[in-house]
Amino acid sequence: MADNHSKEIRSMNMSHIRSKNTKPEELVRKYLFSKGFRYRKNVNTLPGCPDIVLPKYKTVIFVNGCFWHKHDCPRFVWPSSNEDYWRPKIMGNVERDKRNTAELQQLGWNVFTVWECELKKKATDATLKLLEERLCKIGSEIK
């Protein structure tokens, strides 16, 4: 299937995709802050440069896009064009995510992943509440 956009328009569209401070990340951060959790953003001294780091809870949170990290949900669909580029790119992301998670766990960090699809309208409240409960549980174990 041919691309619907010219090379220049596609390049412009792709250049606007952010890797930090995305809307899903901001949603999670605002919720956590409103519940009294304090965090650091994009800590590059930790494997994978986690989106949200809660040092007090020894917990990191990755907020992943379903497409870029190959989530097993209806939002992920393999691109039908330029497969020779996309398959290794996306599978490389998946392998890197696994490595980073394993390294963080070896260092004693709790690792949570929040998926983009879990932050859509119907699921947002339940997802954020579950995240809060998990953090509170970790907090009670620390005390």
C-alpha positions in Angstrom: 0.0 0.0 0.0 1.4 3.4 -1.0 1.8 6.2 1.6 -1.0 8.8 1.5 1.6 11.6 2.1 4.5 12.9 0.2 8.0 12.2 1.6 8.3 15.8 2.9 4.9 15.7 4.7 5.6 12.2 6.2 9.0 13.5 7.4 7.4 16.5 9.0 4.7 14.3 10.7 7.3 11.9 12.1 9.5 14.8 13.3 6.6 16.0 15.5 6.4 12.7 17.4 7.8 13.3 20.8 9.7 10.8 23.0 9.4 12.9 26.2 6.6 14.8 27.8 3.9 13.1 25.7 0.2 13.6 26.5 -0.1 10.1 28.1 3.0 10.8 30.3 1.6 14.2 31.3 -1.8 12.6 32.2 0.0 10.0 34.5 2.3 12.6 36.0 -0.6 15.1 36.8 -2.6 12.3 38.4 0.3 11.1 40.6 1.1 14.7 41.6 -2.5 15.3 42.6 -2.4 12.3 44.8 0.7 13.5 46.6 3.4 11.5 44.8 6.6 13.3 44.0 8.8 12.1 41.1 11.6 12.9 38.7 11.2 12.8 35.0 13.3 11.0 32.4 16.2 10.1 34.6 19.0 9.2 32.2 21.2 7.6 34.8 18.9 4.7 35.0 18.6 2.0 32.3 16.0 3.0 29.7 15.7 6.6 30.9 12.3 5.9 32.7 9.5 8.4 32.0 8.7 8.7 35.7 10.9 7.8 38.7 9.6 7.7 42.3 12.8 7.3 44.3 11.0 7.1 47.7 9.1 4.0 46.4 12.1 2.7 44.4 9.7 2.6 41.4 10.0 3.6 37.8 7.1 4.0 35.4 7.3 3.7 31.6 4.4 5.2 29.7 4.6 3.4 26.3 2.9 4.0 23.0 1.2 0.8 21.8 2.6 1.2 18.3 6.2 2.0 19.2 6.5 -0.8 21.8 4.3 -3.5 20.1 1.6 -3.8 22.7 -0.7 -6.7 22.3 -3.8 -4.7 21.7 -6.0 -3.6 18.8 -4.1 -0.3 18.5 -1.0 -2.1 17.3 -0.9 -3.0 13.7 2.2 -3.8 11.7 2.8 -1.2 9.0 2.1 -2.6 5.5 4.7 -0.4 3.8 8.4 -0.3 4.4 8.3 -3.5 6.4 12.1 -4.0 6.1 12.5 -0.9 8.2 9.6 -1.2 10.7 9.9 -4.9 11.8 13.5 -4.6 13.0 12.9 -1.1 14.4 9.8 -2.2 16.5 11.3 -5.6 17.6 14.5 -3.8 18.6 12.3 -1.5 20.8 10.7 -4.6 22.4 14.1 -6.2 23.1 15.5 -3.0 24.5 12.4 -2.7 26.8 13.0 -6.2 28.1 16.7 -5.6 28.8 16.0 -2.3 30.5 13.3 -3.9 32.7 15.6 -6.7 33.7 18.4 -4.3 34.5 16.2 -2.1 36.6 14.8 -5.1 38.5 18.4 -6.4 39.2 19.1 -3.0 40.7 16.1 -3.4 43.0 13.6 -1.1 41.2 9.9 -1.9 40.8 9.0 -1.4 37.2 5.5 -0.5 36.0 4.5 0.0 32.4 1.4 2.0 31.5 0.2 1.6 27.9 -1.2 4.3 25.8 -4.4 2.3 25.3 -4.9 2.0 29.0 -5.2 5.8 29.2 -8.0 6.1 26.7 -11.4 7.5 27.9 -13.0 4.3 29.3 -9.9 2.8 30.9 -8.1 5.9 32.3 -9.7 6.1 35.7 -9.2 2.4 36.4 -5.7 2.4 35.2 -4.6 5.4 37.3 -6.4 4.1 40.4 -4.6 0.7 40.0 -1.3 2.5 39.7 -2.0 4.5 42.8 -3.0 1.4 44.7 0.2 -0.4 43.7 2.3 2.5 44.8 0.5 2.8 48.1 1.1 -0.9 48.7 4.9 -0.5 48.0 4.8 2.6 50.3 3.3 0.6 53.1 5.9 -2.2 52.7 8.7 0.4 53.0 7.5 1.8 56.4 
